[in-house]
Amino acid sequence: MKLKIFEDKQLQEERIEVYCHEKTPMIEAIIQFIEDYDANIMNITGIYNEEKQVLDIKDIYYFEAVDKRSFAYLEKKVFEVKYTLSQIEERLKQYGFIRINKSNVVSIYKIQKIKCTANMRVVAFLNNGEQLVISRHYKKSFEAYLKSKRGLI
């Protein structure tokens, strides 16, 4: 079996293609591993009204930590999640999530605009109308991440 890996910084989405003469059990196992891995990364379980629900990370605007509990904010609902902000940041960094202050990890794809205010604060305006403050401590890493992911700043 040959394996070739091609890195392309211009790709918007990773992809894996499998070429085989026949779908052997080993090929099936590789495919299953990739599908399971992608499903586990791209989804997070949240709790809303004491019911568990699988959340697609594409629907999450940001995460917030309050009183040692973490919450995922969607457009109109808030779900409690079992991960710490550090775990969320590590797990979802490659999918556009970045820490912007001590209490928030935000999806850069849900940011509509960024604005400096008169008192030298930087505010991220989200597509759902919410505003989050980007602390000075996280500003440089946020800008670098935003530039690497979206080619902005």
C-alpha positions in Angstrom: 0.0 0.0 0.0 1.3 3.5 -0.9 0.5 6.6 1.1 0.9 10.1 -0.2 0.3 13.3 1.8 -0.1 16.6 0.1 -0.1 19.8 2.1 -1.8 22.8 0.5 -2.2 26.0 2.7 -4.9 27.2 0.2 -7.3 24.4 0.9 -10.5 25.5 2.8 -11.3 22.0 3.9 -9.3 18.9 4.5 -10.1 15.9 2.3 -9.0 12.3 2.2 -9.4 10.1 -0.9 -8.9 6.4 -0.9 -8.0 4.5 -4.1 -8.1 0.8 -3.9 -8.4 -2.3 -6.1 -10.8 -3.8 -3.7 -12.4 -2.8 -0.4 -10.5 -5.0 2.0 -11.2 -5.2 5.7 -8.2 -3.0 6.3 -9.5 -0.4 3.9 -13.0 -0.6 5.6 -11.3 -0.1 9.0 -9.4 2.9 7.8 -12.6 4.5 6.4 -14.5 3.7 9.6 -11.8 5.3 11.7 -11.8 8.5 9.7 -15.6 8.7 9.7 -15.8 8.1 13.5 -13.0 10.6 14.2 -14.6 13.3 12.1 -18.0 12.7 13.7 -16.5 12.9 17.2 -14.6 16.1 16.5 -17.3 17.9 14.6 -19.9 17.4 17.2 -20.2 18.2 20.9 -22.9 16.9 23.3 -24.7 19.7 25.1 -27.5 19.7 27.7 -30.6 21.9 27.3 -33.6 21.6 29.7 -32.0 18.4 31.1 -31.9 16.7 27.7 -28.7 15.8 25.9 -28.4 17.0 22.3 -25.6 16.6 19.8 -24.4 20.0 18.6 -22.7 20.6 15.3 -19.7 22.9 15.9 -20.7 24.9 12.7 -23.8 26.1 14.7 -21.8 27.3 17.8 -21.0 31.0 18.1 -18.9 30.8 21.2 -18.2 29.0 24.5 -18.3 30.7 27.9 -17.1 29.5 31.3 -19.2 30.6 34.3 -18.8 29.3 37.8 -16.7 26.3 36.7 -19.3 25.3 34.2 -19.0 25.7 30.4 -21.7 26.7 28.0 -22.1 26.6 24.2 -23.9 29.6 22.7 -25.8 29.0 19.5 -27.9 31.5 17.6 -30.8 31.4 20.0 -30.1 28.6 22.6 -27.5 28.0 25.2 -26.3 24.5 26.1 -24.2 23.3 29.0 -21.1 21.2 27.8 -18.9 19.0 29.9 -15.5 20.4 28.6 -13.4 23.1 30.1 -12.5 26.1 27.9 -8.9 24.8 27.6 -10.2 21.4 26.3 -12.6 23.2 23.9 -9.8 25.4 22.6 -7.4 22.5 22.1 -10.0 20.3 20.5 -11.6 22.9 18.2 -8.7 25.2 17.3 -8.3 23.7 13.8 -12.0 24.4 13.2 -11.9 28.1 13.8 -12.2 28.5 17.6 -9.9 30.7 19.5 -9.7 32.0 23.1 -10.4 35.8 23.2 -10.5 36.3 27.0 -10.4 34.4 30.2 -14.0 33.3 29.9 -14.7 32.9 26.1 -13.6 30.8 23.1 -15.2 32.1 19.9 -15.7 30.8 16.4 -13.9 33.2 14.0 -16.5 32.3 11.3 -19.3 33.8 13.4 -17.6 37.2 13.8 -19.2 39.9 11.7 -16.8 42.7 12.6 -14.1 43.8 15.0 -14.1 47.3 16.4 -11.8 49.3 18.8 -13.8 51.3 21.2 -12.9 54.7 22.7 -11.5 53.2 25.9 -9.0 51.0 23.9 -11.1 47.9 24.2 -11.5 45.6 21.2 -15.0 44.2 20.7 -16.0 41.3 18.4 -19.5 41.7 17.0 -21.1 38.3 16.2 -23.5 37.5 13.4 -26.3 36.9 16.0 -25.9 40.5 17.4 -23.9 39.6 20.5 -20.7 41.4 21.4 -17.6 39.9 23.1 -14.6 41.8 24.4 -11.2 40.6 23.2 -8.8 41.1 26.1 -5.4 42.7 25.6 -3.7 39.5 26.7 -5.3 37.5 23.9 -5.4 40.2 21.2 -2.1 39.3 19.4 -2.7 35.6 19.3 -6.3 36.3 18.2 -5.1 38.5 15.3 -2.5 36.0 14.2 -5.0 33.2 14.3 -7.5 35.2 12.4 -5.0 36.1 9.7 -3.9 32.5 9.4 -7.5 31.2 9.1 -9.3 33.9 7.2 -6.4 35.9 5.7 -7.6 39.1 7.4 -6.1 41.9 9.5 
